[in-house]
Amino acid sequence: MNIPLAEFEQIINDTILQRGLAYYKNGYVTEITELSPGEYEAIVLGRNTYSVSFTLENNVITWYNCDCPYDQGPVCKHLVAVIFELQQHVLEPDVISLNSKKGKDKSISVMEQVKEILKKLSHEELIAFIEGTTKNNKTFRSHFLASFGHLTGDLTKGFFQKQIRGVLISAAGRQGYISWNEMPVMVAGISPILENAENYFNHNNFRNVFYISSALLEEMTGAFEYADDSNGDIGFHIDFALEMLHKLAEENLPGDLRKDLFTYGISSYKSNEFSGWDWHLGMLKLAGEATKNEQEADVILELLETPFERYEQHQAQVLQLSLIETYKSEKQAKQFIEAHLSNPQIRRSEIQKALQKGDFGLCIELARMGIKNDEKEYPGLAKEWYDWLLKIAEAQGDIPNLIKYSRYLYLDNHMSSRNYYQLLKDNVPATNWPAFVNELIGEIKASKGWGSTHLLQEIYIKEKWWDQLFLSISKNSSLEEIERFEEYLAQDYSSELVELYAKNCIAYLKNNLGRKHYQKVCRYLRRMKKLGGEEKQKELSRFFKEEYSRRPALMEELGKI
């Protein structure tokens, strides 16, 4: 979320604004430092000391982060306090005096200071400083080793495990737990290791990529036990490790490394190291990607005979089929497919292949079998097989079935991205269309399903039946729903829309308090005015001022209309 300094009070929760203002007035913003052009860090005191990082462009905060644990909204009171402080030091667009009081010269940034010091510092002094800091500061030591440890000579997986574990231990601290606000420490410490992995990959040093990725996968999986991953940082690192391992499998690896990758996938699976996680079965997929001969394929196929839960079973069967098609006979592959057509991924693939070959009879048979198998237990999946029947009818030019399946899916599949209504309109003869639509409407009304109102409103819009559309929204609609249909009704029903807005604004204010809600009502008061209801808008504003005179924030918002 971008935050303009001149307008931030309008987009931030009122309670957070008040708390941030109190922090600012109490002088809790003690330091704002320019790290590099446009990048800043602020220190905010309170019960604890927190660091707020942000970037500023043209007096707009374009990125921000606070290491406090607040997670009830996008903006915390510490950032708000910093914004109030910033407002006092804006001199001109994109130029701020943050390290000094207003009126003084702008100080050089932290990075400029660092560069100047490094130019003047001797080699011996720099070595002494780094040695002393790595000895006394565990966080710096972890980051330094993660960045440059690979320069020490021959590397092993254990070396990278030790690096990663050191970062995790440093972030966990004495309590042995990585809290939400300590996650940035962990991320900063691991980032150089990820960069090294990518550099190794780009320079074909695949052995070190394997060491880093496997170590990262194991250590991060273990970290779930002692970390709060509500912001997904550990999950991100696991995804990175898996992605690098799979990228390795795609490369033309040396024989010994390929064998190590295959063995790692097999041993990780057999040891249940990742049992309970999505990537447990993924280890066999990794081994499958590294497989080069039938003997290795047989090792995986034997492991895949283990019973799984339904979703994992389907994934296992897809992997089995891939190995059978690659290393076994065509007859064996065909037999496996026929025995596992209940797997939707396999059925979907077979229908697609048959459709490409023009074997419509087989397509129809497979789709109908899918409907029969899944309609009771998995009705959502059965809709997919109906959609395949529709695709087959389109490919065949079978208009009666095209209409049949489009109609069924339109009435019973409200979340589909396909425009079934337009398919119907394009294929039902124009002379029959009015009667067809009326019959469709009658069936929708009779069903009284959860999406029936939406379907009816869609038809009214498609057919430009504005009287029916207005009647539909006038019964029981929210302010947002009225606004959604305003563009269709404004020309013929402007005065009626004004009355609907007024009625709903009155009801809304009875049940809602707070500036955010007041701003919403005032927004709809302005819409009433644009629709030609200025007198009604003024009347309603006077009513609100009398009825809610003790709501100062509402009075302020009404005054802006």
N, C-alpha and C positions, 0 to 999 in steps of 0.2 A: 504494500500500500504506500503510495507516494503521499507525503505530508507537506503541503505548502505552509511556510512559516506564517504567512499573512492570514490563513484561513483555517488553521488547524483546530480551532475551538469548535468549528461546525461539524467536524468529522470524527471527533473523539468522544467517548462516553462521558457524560457530565460528572459522574462520581469520580472517575479517574482524573478528569480535569481539575476538580477541586483538590484532590489529594496531591496532585503534581504541583499545583499552585502553592499549596501550603509548604511543600518541600522547598520550592524556589524562594518563597518569602523568608523561610528560616535559614536560608543561606547554605543549604545542603549540597548544592552544586559547587564543589570546591575547585575543580580543575577541568578545563577543556583543552586538549592538546591536539594540534594538527600533526597527524602522522605523515601524511604526504598530501599533495594538492587535492583538495576535495574530500579527504578521508580524516575523520576525527575520532577521538576517544575522550569520554568524559567520566569523571569520578563523582559519584553521588553518595553522600553519607545517609545515615538513618540508623535503624536497628543493626544493620550490617552495612558494609561498604560494597557498592556494586559498580561495575564498569559498563558504560553505555557506548557502543561503537556505532558510527553512522557515516553516511556519505551525503554531501550537500552539493547540489547543482542548481544554479539560478534561484537560490533561496527556497529550494524544495528538497526535503529529505527523501532521497530515493532508495535508501536501504538503511536498516537499523537492527541492532541486536542488544539486548541487555542480559547480563548473566544472572539476573534475579529469577526466582522460581515461579513468578506469576504466569499463569496459563489460562486465565479466564477471558482473554481477549487479545487482539493484536498489538495493543499499546499498553504499557505499564506506566505507573506514576513517575518512575525515575526518568523515563524518556520525556514525559510531559514537563517535568521540572527542567530538564536540559533545554527543551524548546523555548520555555519562558525565558531562560537565560540567554539563548541565542537571539531572541527578539531584541534584547537590549544592546546587542553588539553588531547588528547588521548595518554596515556603512553604505554599501551600494551593491547592486546585483553581483552575486558570486564572490564578493569580497567581505571577509569577516575578520574582526579582531577578536580572537577567542582566547589568546594567551595573555592578554593585557586588558586593562580597563578601557572603556570607550574614550576615544580621543587620542590614544597613544598609538605609536607606530606598530604595525603588524609584525609579530616576531616570526623568525624563520621556523619552518616545520621541523618535526622530530627527525625525519629522514635527511633533511638538509644538514641538521646538526650532526647526525651520525656520519654522513659522508665527509664533512669537514674534519671531524675527529679522526676518522680512519686515514685520511691523507697525512695527518700530522703524527699519527701514532707509529712508533717503531715496531718492527716485527717481533722483537723480544717482549715488548710491553703487551702486545696483543696476545701472544702465547701465554704469558703469565696471567693475564686477565681471564682467558678462557679456561685455563687449568684451575684457577681459583674458583671460578663460577661453577664449573662442572662438579667440583668437589663439594660445594656448599649448597647448590640449588638443584634438587632432583628433577624438577620440571625442565630446566634448561639442559641438564645432562641428557635426559631422554630425547629431547628435541635435537640436540647436537649429534648424538649417536645415530638417531634415525636418519639424519641428513647426510652424515659423512662416514658412518661406520663401515660402509662398503669399501672404503679406501684402505682398510687394514690388511687386506690380502685375500686368501682363499676363503670363500664363504660357504656356510652350511645352512640347512634349514634351522638347526638349533640356534644359530647366530641370530636369525631374523625372529625366531620365537622369543628369544631373550629380549630383543629390542622392543617388540610389540608388548610383551608382558611388562617390561619396565615402564612403558607409557601408561598402561592400564593401572599398574600399581600406584604410579605417581598421581594419576587422576583420582583414584579411590581414596588416597590419603589414609589417615589413621583409622577412620571408621570402617575401612575396607569395603566401601560401597561408592559407586560412581553415581552421584545424584544428578538430577536434571541440569542444575546450573554448573556442574563440573564437566558436562559433556564437551563444551568448547575446548577445554584443556586437552581432553582425549583426542578430539578431532585434530587440533593443532599439532599434537605430537605424532599422530599417525600419518598425517598428510605427506611429509617428506618420504615416507616409506612407499606410499602409493605412487608418488612421482618417480621414485627410483624404479619401481616395477614397470611403469610405462616406458621409462627410458631404456631399461634393459630389453624390453620387448622390441622397441624401435631399432635397437642395435643388435637384434638377434641373439642376445644373451639369454636364451630360453631357460637354461638351468636355474638361474637366479630368479626368474619370473615364477618358475615352479616352486622354488623354496619359499618365496615371499607369499605367494597366493595360498599355498597349502597351510603355511603357518598362520596367516591372517584368518583363514576360514576356521581353523581350530580354536584359536585364541578368542576370536570374536563370538563364536558359538558359546564358548564357556563363559564369556563375559555377561551373557544374558542372566546368569545366576546372581550377579552382584552389581547390576546397573539398572538405572531407570531409562529405558529406551523409548519413552513416549514421543520423542521427536524423530525417531527412526535412524539415528546415526549409526548404531551397531548394525542394523539391517542393511544400511547403505554399504558398509564395509564388507559385509558378507556377500552382497550382490556383486561388488567389485571383484572380490576374490573368485567367485564362481565364473564371472564373465572372463577373467583372465585365464582361468583353467580351461574353459571351453575354447577360447581363442588359441591357446596352445595346441589343443587337440586338432585344430584345423591346419596347423603348420606342418611342414615337412621336417619333422624332428629327427635328430640323430637316433639311432636304434635303441641305445640304452636309455635315453630320456623318454622316448615313447613308451618303452616297456615300464619305466618307473611311473609314468602317468597312468597307464593301464592298471598296474599293481596298486597304486594309491586308491583308485576308484573302487577296486575290488575289496581291498583290505579295510577301507573306511566303512564300506557297506557291511561287511561280515562282522566287524567289531562293534557295530551299532553305535559308532561314535556320534552320529548325527540322528539317531533314532528320535522320532517325534517331530522332526523338522522337515520342511518340504524338500530340502536338498539331500535327505537320506537316500531316497530312490534315485535322486539326481546323480549320485556317485556311480551308479550302474550305467546311467546314460553317458557320463563322462568316460567310463571305461569302454563303453560301446563306440564312442567317437574315436578312441585311441586304438581300437581293435584292428588287427591287420590280417588275421587268419582264422580259419574255421575252429581251431582248437581253442583260441581265446574266446571266440563267440560262444562256444559250447559252455565255457565256464560261466558266462553271464546268463545264458539261457537256463542253465540249471538253477541259478539263484533266483531267477524270475518265476520259477514255479511255486515260490512261496505264496501263500494266501495273503491278500491285501484288502484294505477297505475299498469300497466301490470306486472312488475317484482314482486312488493309487493303482487299483487293479487295471483300470482303463489305460493309465499311463504305461504300466508295465507291459500290457499287451501290445501297445503301439511300438514299444522298444523291441519286444520279441519279434514282431512282424518285420521290423526294419532289419534285424539281424538275419532272420530266416530268408528274406528276399535277397540279401547280399551274399550269404554264405551257404544257403541250402538250395534245393531244387525248386523249380517253378511249381511242381506238383505239391510239395510240402507247403509252400507259401499259399497256394490256392486252398488247400485243406484247412490251414490255420484261419484264413479269412472267413471261410464258410462256417467255421466253428465259433467265430467270435464277432459275428455281425451285430450282436447285442451291444457291442462297444460303439457308441455314437461316432467316435473319430474314425473308426474303420468303416462303418456304414457310410458316413459322409464322403469319405475318400472313394469308395466303390461307386457310389451314385455319380460323383463328379466324373470319374473315369468312364463310366458307361454313357453319360450324357455327351462327353467329348467324342466318343465313338459313334454316337447316334443310335445306340442300342436303347431305345425308349422303353421297350418292353421290360428289360431288366431294371431300368431306372424306376419304373412304376412299381414293379414287384418289390424292390428294396425299400422304397418309401412307404408302401402300404404295410409291409412287414414291420417297419419301424413304428408306424402309428399303432398297430395292433400290440406291439410289445410295450410301448411307453405311455399310451393314452391314459391309463388309470393311475399309474404310480408317478409318472413324470410328464404331466400334461404340457408343460412348457416346451419340453423336448419334442413332443408329438407335433407341436405347431411348426417346428422346423421341417418335419417330414411333409406336412401339408404344403409348406412353402416350396419344397422341392417338386411336389406334384404340380404346383402352379408354374414353376420354371419349365417343367417338362411340357406342360400344355402350351406355354408361350413358344417353346422351341418347335413344337409340332403344328402350331397354328390352330390348335383345338379350342375354338372360341367358347363353346358351351362349358367345357371344364375350366377354362380360364376364368369365366364369370363365376362358376360354382365355387372355385377355391378362393378367388379374390373376395367374394362375398363372405365366405366363412371366416377368412382371416381378418377381414375388416371388422366384423362384428365381435370377434373373440380374441383379438391380439392387438390391444390398444397401444402397446409400447413399441411396436415394430417401426423400423425406419423406412419401410417400403410404403409407397403411396397406393394402397389398395383401392381407395376411393377413385383415384384418377384412372386406374386400370379398368375399373368398372365403367366409368363414364366414357372411356375411349372405346369400349367394346360392346356395350349394350346399345342396340339401335336407337337412334335419336327419337324415333316415334314411340318407343317403349319406355324411354327414360323417365318421364314424369310418373308413370304408374309404378315403375321399379323403385324410384326414390321414395314414394309414399309408402310402399310396402316395406321398404327398409326402415323408415322412420317408425312405422307401426311396430315392427319387431323390436326395435331398440327400446321404445317406450314400454313395451310389454315385459321386457327382460328386467328392467329396473336395476341393472348392474351398476357397479361402482363407477364405471366410466361412461355410462349411458348419456349423461348430460354433456360431457365433452364431445362425444360423437355427434350428438344432435346439433350442438353449436357449430361444429366443423361443417356439417352439411348445410346449415343455414348460411354460413359464410361462403361456402363454395357455390351455392345456388343464389346468393345475394338476396336471401329472404330476410330483410332487415326487421320486418315487423315480428317475425318469429324469434329472431335473435334477441330483440329488445325484451320481448315477453319472457324469454328464458332467463336473462340476467336480472330482470326486475324483481324476481321472486325472492331470491336469497343469495345475494352476491356480496363479496368483500370489496373494499375500495380498489384493491389491486385488480380484481376481475373486471370491475367497471372500466378501469383504465385500459385494460387489455383489449376490450371491445370498442373503446371510444372511437378509434379511427374508422370503424365501419358504420357507426351510428350517429356521429356528430352532425352530419349533414341533415338528416331527417328527424333526429331525436335530441337536439341540443338542449332544449328546455327540460325535457324529461331526465336527461343525464344530470343536469344541474340539481334537480330535486333528489335524484338517487345519491349523488355525492353528499348533499346536505344531510340527508337522513343517516347515511353511514358515518359521516364525520361526528355527528351528535352521539351516536351509539359508541363510536370508537373512544371518544374522550371520556365517556362514563366509566370505561373499564381500563384505561391506561394512563399512567403518570410518567413524567420524565421528558426532558428536552427532545430526545430522539423522537418520541411519539408526537410531541407538539409540532416539530418540524414536518413530520409526515402529514398531519392534518392541514397545516398551512400550505403545503405543496398542493393538496387537493382543493383548497380554497382558491389557489391561483388558477387551477385548471377550470374551476367553475367560472372564473372571470373570463378566461379565454373562450369559453363556450357561449359567452354573451350573458352570463348570469351575474353581472357585477352587483346588481341591487341585492340579489339573494346572498351573494358573498358578503356584502357589507352588513346585511341584516344578521347573518350567522356570526360574523365577527363581533358585532355588538352584543349578541346573546352570550357568546363565550366570555367576553370581558366582564359581563355582569354575573354570569353563573360561576365563573372560576377566577374571580378577582384575587384570590389568595394564592394563585399560582404565578409567581413573578416570571418564571421562565416562559410560560405560555404567553403572558402579556408582552414580553419582549419579542417573541417570535411573531405574534399578531401584528406588532408594530412595524415589522419589516415588510408586510404585504403591500 
